[in-house]
Amino acid sequence: MNSKILRILPALFFLFYVTNTTSAPPHWNYDDPAAWWAIVDPAHPAPLSYPYAECGVGQHQSPVDLAAAKFSSKPLNQLAIIYGADTVTFYNSGHAVQVNTSNDYSGVLKVGEETLPLIQFHFHEPSEHVVGGRHFPAEVHFVHINEDGRIAVVAVAIELGEENTAFQTVLDNTPVVGRESNADTGIQIDPVEFLPKQDHDNLEYYTLAGSLTTPPCREGVQWYLLADPITISEAQLEQFKGFYTNNVRFVQDLNGRSILFNK
């Protein structure tokens, strides 16, 4: 297990990109996300036998329907993305097409004066966040995790349009079998290629408190939803569906949460 994962392992034990744990969490899939909370781990006594209970009892769950929320425009922390090219690992998590950053990658999300390292980014088809019940064709999530376990996810909607060259590289190098990695390509990717053409030093975003959208649905995740989408081609979307389709969790209740907008 690499040193980067070791530093943040307490926060990541259940996170979908960790592969080498001493006691693997129970299997889950997208057939019935409403039943995730009831999945039993017979290796542990109650209540630990329900490791995904937060998926059912949590009150700040993700994703959400943006059209159903109350919006508040106010001064917020400046959001900056400071990435750069990295020799990445292409990973099929068994649930998503994923790109893992290298151990010494220095790319970060800067929220005000706080920085959170980029650990990985992955793709959903269609989008998990919706607007008035409407899904975008796909969505990319950039997962940032501090050594203290704080998680911030930047989400970018994906529309159909011009081909994305970097996405084609991901599609062509990701293993077709779940839980397999392709780490020996030597290929460099700049995650900025999956961001809209905004000022990356002062991004326009919506934000709310939420959760992981996969088991264990841990809350305390701060979501930053960028205001503009990126594009991929229709052919790329079809190729992506060859890996996963409908790898999305259904929309969760807002339970009184507001969405803040920084512009």
N, C-alpha and C positions, 0 to 999 in steps of 0.2 A: 504494500500500500504506500502511495507516495506521500511525501512530507506535507504537501499542500492540503491533502485530505485529512491527514492526521491532525493538523492544527485546528481544524474546524469540525472534527468528527462528532462531538456531542450534538451539534446542531443538525448534522447531516445523516444521522443513523438511518432514518427512514427515507431520506431524499432519493429520488429515483435514479440518480446517476452513480450511487455508491454500489460497488459490486462485491467487495471483499469484507463482509462483516462476519463475526463468529456465529451469530444467530440470525438468519435471514428472516425478514418479516413475511407474513403470509401472503400468498398470491392474491392479486386483484386484477380486474379487467374493466373495460368500459361497457360490458353487456348490461349492467344494472348499477350505475353509480349511486342510486338512492339507497342501495343495500350495503355500501362500503362500511358504514358504521357497525354493521352486524357481523362482519367477518371475524371469525374466532381463531385465535392462536392457541391451540391445545397445549402448547409447551409451557404456558404460564397460567397461574390461577387468576380468578376474577379479582379486581377489574382489569388486570393487565392482559387478560385473555381477549380483550376487545381493543386492540392497539389503534384502531381507526375510529374510535367512538366520537372523536371531535368532528368527524364528517357529518354526524347526525345532530349533535348537541351544540355545536359552535354557533355563535350569533354573528360573527363577522367573517362569513365564508365568501369564497370567490369561485367562479366569476359572477358578474352582475350585468343587468340590463341598464345601460347608461341612461336610457330615456326614462327610466322609472325613478331616477334619483333626483334629489334636490341639489342644485348647483349653487356654489358660492364662489364668486370671483374676489380674490383678495391677495395682498402681497404674501408670497411664500418664499421659501428658500430657493435660491437659484440652483437649477439642475444642469449639470454639465457632464458630458460623457467624454472621457479621456481614454480612448482605446489605442489601437495600433496593430500592425501586422503581428501575427503569432503563428508558430508552427503547431498546428492543432491536432487533436485526435478526433476522428469521426466515429461516432458511437451510435449504435442502435440500442436504445434502452429497453426494448421490449414493449414500449408504449409510445415512443416518439423518435423522430430523427433528431439527433443531438450533436452538438459540437462542444468538446471540452477544451478549455484552455490549458496551456502548459504550466508546469510547476512554478516557473519563474516569470510568468506573464505579469506585466505591470499595469494592465488596463483596469480602470476603475470608473465607478459612478461617483460623482461628487455632488453631495446634497448639502448646500451651504458650505460649511467647513469640514464636514465629515466625508470620508472616502470609504467606499465598499468595493472590494475586488470583484471583477467579473470571473465567475467560476465556469459557467457554461451558458449556451443558449440552445433552444430547441423550438420545434415547430408543431402547431396543431392545425388540423383540417376538419371542419371549417374553423372559424375563430371561436374562442371561448367567450369573450365579451361580445355582447350584442347591443344593438341600438333599436329599440322598439321591436324586439323580437327578430331583427334581421341580423344574420351572421355575415361576416366578411368571408371570402373564400378561404382564408388562412390567417394565422397569427403567429408571431415569433415572440418568445419570452427570453429576456436576458436576466439571468439569475446572479445576483451579487450577494455575497455573504461575508460579514465581518468575522474576525476571530472570536468575538464575543457571542456569535450566533445570530446577530441581527440580519434579517433577510430583506432585500429590496429587489423587486422585479420590475423591469421596464418592459412594457408590452407595446408592440407595434402591429397595427392591422395591415393585412396584405390584400391588395386588390389585383385584378387581372389587368395586364397592360404590357409594358415592355419587359423583355426577359431580364432576369437578374443573373449576371455572370457568376457571381460568388455562390448563389444558390445552386446553380448548375454544378459547380465544383462539389458542393456538399452532397447533392443527389448522386453524383457519379462515384463518390468515394465512401459512402456510408454502407456498412455491411447489410445484407438483406436479412440476416438472421438476428433475432433479438438477443441482447446481452453480449453481442460481439463488438469489438473495437477494431479500428483501422488506425494504428498509431505510427506506421512506418512510411508514410507517403512523403514526408518532408515538405508537404504543401503548406504554404503560408496563406492565411486568410485574415483580413482586417474586418472585425465585426461591424465597423462603421458602414460597410457595404450593405448592411441590413437595416440602416437607419434612414429616415426621410431626410431630404435636403433642407434642414433647418440649421440655425446657428447652434452647433453642438456645445458651445460654451454657455448657452442660455436658452435651453429648450422650452418649448411651449408644451404644457402637459396638464393632465388631470390627475388627481391623486386621491386615494382612499385607503383606509385600513382594511386588510383582507386576510386571506389564507393561501396556503398552497392549494392548487386545484387538483392535486392527486393525493392519495393516502400518504401520510396520516391527516391531511387537511389542516396542518398546523396553522394556528392563527398568529398574529403578530407580524405578518408580512405587510410591508408598505408597497403598494402598487403605484406605479407611475405610467399612465397611459398617454402615449404621445398623440398629439392632435392630428398629425398627418400620416397617411398610409405610405407603404412602399408598394411596388408592383413585382409580380412574376408573370411569366407567360402562361397561356392556357395549357401548352404542352408540358411545361414544368409542373403545373398543378396536377396534371394527369399522371406524370411520373411519380410525383410525391404520393399520390393515392395508392401507388403500387406498394408503398411501405405501410402506410396507415391512413385510414379514413374514419371519420367520426371519432377521433381520439380527443373528445371534449367532454367536460363535465357540464351538466345542465345548469342554468342560471339559478343563483341563490338569492334568498330574500335579503333586502338591504337592512331590515331591522333598524330603521331610523338613521342609518348612516347618510351623510351628505358627501358629495363629491366636490372637492376644491379645485378651482381652475386658477392658474397663475397669471392669466393675461386679462 
